[in-house]
Amino acid sequence: MNDFLKVSMRDITKSASEGGRTGWDEVGELVKIRNAVQELLLQHRAFFFFLTSLILLHQKEGMIILESPMMVINTVLSVMTYNYPTEKLSVHVSDNCGSDLTFYSLLEASQFAKHWIPFSKTYNIEPRSPSTYFSSKSDPLVDNKVLSSIKKLYEEMEHRIETTSKLGQIPEDIRIKHKGFSEWDSVSSPRDHQTILQVLIDRRNPSAVEIDGVPLPTLVYLAREKRPSHPHNFKAGPMNALIRVSSKISNGTIILNVDCDMSSNNSELVRDALCFFMDEKQGHEIAFVQYPQCFNNMTQNDIYGGALTVIQEVIKPSVVGGFEKAALIAKWAQKQEKMAVPSSAYESSLSLAAYIQFAYYIQQENTDICNVKNKEPGEPVAHGLGTY
């Protein structure tokens, strides 16, 4: 929850005559989105009644291939594996260049997702972008045979996509397997083409299931119409197009906007964001929640603080809702190899005695986790007792 920055949209949804900024009504119609969220909140509906529409922007200008197709599908796969009901999850990908290679890559990803989604959820792995996960340290909690199998499937998919990318065109034997490729027969250039809309995974289709038989989330490819004589409005253009398309396919109430050169590193992101919208006291004032970005390709000294490095997690049980919730937060921090620091907040001496026992419990949990990972336990857990 603390990873989010809540933003009120009231001052930027005013009309220009009222001193507000212009253009926002056309960029996703934020006023309507805010009103829809408020209407649901007033009806006191639980979060699982929200249908979530995920919008991914793939910005490419001037060239057919500007962003790596593998980068795009890793973003897509990371959001398809959110811990959220798949029947309420739709992923809409906007390809701003209308590349058949991007379309082909998403076709490959739609097949790999049948294996990746159940693997991610069964072993509760983080992060859920395949490339990031496979490049990280080995996970001792995952069966080695299963890990090798899923990694082989990913590498085979990667090889097929990169081979096709080097060819510069989609081979005929691949084109005939999906009728969607015929859309590119009439495409003259990335800046001059008709609308291309293809539903790659339709969750209403009985065959659109994982290897375990669980329905897959909907996956949609969109390349909006572009003509040289008409302005395309950069990112506002795909946002408008995606909202119109998603309203007819998934009609989601909540929209998550993700750039395709990034990946989601928190499988609970959707649920956490909904907590802000459904807050009983302030939820009606919130229309937009922003998640912080964390960059990996940092300068040597990370002078801009883009890595968002966390050394320790300070936990106040009385603030987070008791020892049980505090223990879950501590366990998460320790799995990320961060120090969990229990801290008090105006507690009595009797409560502080319980905090000491809790600190000891955290230390024992950390020792168990280190043993599983075959690592030496770190320094004893620090604690802030008598603090506020």
QUICORKA-V630719 format. One record per pair of residues at least 12 apart in sequence whose ideal C-beta (glycine too) atoms are under 8 Angstrom apart, sorted by the first residue. I is the first residue (numbers start at 1). J is the second residue. Records with the same first field share a line. If there is no record, write none. Layout:
BEGIN
I->J  J
END
This chain:
BEGIN
1->272  275
3->266  272  291  292
4->272  273  276  289  290  291  292
5->289  290  292
6->276  282  286  288  289  290
7->286  287  288  289  290
8->285  286  287  288
9->30  34  287  288
10->285
12->24  30
13->25  30  31  34  287
23->236
26->236  240
27->236  239  240
28->239  240  243  255
29->243
30->287  288
33->255  287
34->287
36->253
37->253  254  277  283  286  287
38->284
40->253
41->277  278  283  284
42->284
47->271  274  275  278
48->85  88
50->88  252  253  254  274
51->88  90  250  251  252  253  254
52->84  88  89  90  252  253  254  255  256  270
53->90  92  246  250  251  252  254  255  256
54->79  89  90  91  92  255  256  258
55->92  94  239  242  243  246  255  256  257  258
56->72  75  76  79  91  92  93  94  258  259  260
57->94  96  235  238  239  257  258  259  260
58->72  93  94  95  96  97  102  260
59->96  234  235  238  259  260
60->95  96  97  99  190
61->96  97  190
62->190
63->97  190
64->97  99  101  190
65->99  101  165
66->97
67->260  261
69->101  102  104  105  161  165
70->105  131  158  161  162
71->260  261
72->93  102  105  106  260
73->105  106  108  109  161
74->129  130  131  132  263
75->129  258  259  260  261  262  263  264
76->91  93  106  109  219  260
77->109  112  113  116  128  129  130
78->127  128  129  132  263  264  265
79->91  256  258  264
80->113  116  117  216  217  219
81->116  117  120  121  128  267
82->264  267  268  269  270
83->121  267  268  270  271
84->270  271
86->117  203  214  215  216  217
87->203  215
88->252
89->217  218  270
90->203  217  218  219  220  246  249  250  252
91->217  218  219  220
92->220  222  242  245  246  249  250
93->106  219  220  221  222  260
94->222  223  224  238  241  242
95->221  222  223
96->223  224  232  237  238
97->190  223
98->184  187  190  193  196  223  226
99->190  223
100->169  170  181  184  187
101->164  165  170
102->221
103->180  181  196  198  221
104->161  164  170  174  181
105->161
106->200  219  221
107->178  180  200
108->157  160  161
109->157  219
110->200  201  216  219
111->157
112->130  153  154  157
113->201  210  216  219
114->209  210  211  216
115->150  153  210  211
116->130  150  154
117->210  214  216
118->210  211  212  214
119->146  150
120->267
123->139  141  142  146
124->267
125->139  142
126->265  266  267
127->263  264  265  266
128->263  264  265  267
129->263  264  265
130->154
131->263
132->263  265
134->151  154
140->372  373  374
141->372
180->196  198  221
183->196  198
184->196
190->226
191->226  227  228
192->226  227  228
193->223  225  226
194->225
195->222  223  224  225
196->221  222  223
197->220  221  222  223  245
198->220  221
199->218  219  220  221  249
200->219  220  221
201->216  217  218  219
202->218
203->215  216  217  218
218->249  250
220->245  246  249
222->238  241  242  245
224->237  238  241
239->257
243->255
254->270  273  274  277
256->269  270  273
262->293
265->294
266->291
269->291
273->289  291
276->289
277->289
292->308
293->306
294->306  307  308
295->307
310->336  338
311->338  339
312->333  338  339  340  341  382
313->329  330  333  338  339  340  341
314->341  343  384
315->329  330  333  340  341  342  343
316->342  343  344  345
317->342  355  358
318->344  345  347  351
319->345
323->354  358
326->342  358
327->358  361  362  365
330->342  362  365
331->365  369
334->362  365  366  369
335->369
339->378  381  382
340->362  366  381
341->381  382  383  384
342->355  358  359  362  381  383  384
343->383  384  385  387
344->384  385  386  387  388
345->387  388
346->388
352->385  386
355->383  385
356->383  385
359->381  383
362->381
363->380  381
366->378  381
END
